[in-house]
Amino acid sequence: MKETRFPRIKVETLSGNELLLPEDTQGKMVLIGVAFVREAQGMLDSWMDYFHHLCSENEVYELPIIESSFWKIFSGFIDGGMRSGIPKEKHDFVGTHYGDASDFVEALGIKDRKHGYVFLVDEEGYIRFRGEGYMDDDGKRELLEQVKGICR
């Protein structure tokens, strides 16, 4: 498998902190979910719930990507809405990016922005697994294979 680093992206978490990925997760195996539309949330949840079941000690990050610069002026309102619907203990793990993300999208090979994507990123920032859309049996087996011996 070709080794690909997770591309660098800066987001602001719902708790108001700046998060720079993958640098801020160095030394940890994490699952990162990326969505461009609200309708992809169920897709992300299908992967993230399973990963959390397997690896409850490992961190799970969600990155809502809002590419239109127009929405940046409403970011406080948008993030506030997300904040009210997401438990406070998860606020450090949800980071929103507003504006151009074309380099990020290209680096990850994202073709359909209507889908949710998950990336298992290792301790050094390399992608070990990629899932798209809703988790299926093949994806479940492959993700399980990648985390065997790593998760408790």
Buried (B, 14 or more C-beta within 10 A) or exposed (E): EEEBEBBEBEBBBBBEEEBEBBEBBEEEBBBBBBBBBEEBBEBBBBBBEBBBEBBEEBBBBBBBBBBEEEBEEEBEEBBEEBBEEBEEEBBBBBBBBBBEBEEBBEBBEBEEBEBBBBBBBBEEBBBBBBBBBBBEEEBBEBBBEBBEEBBE
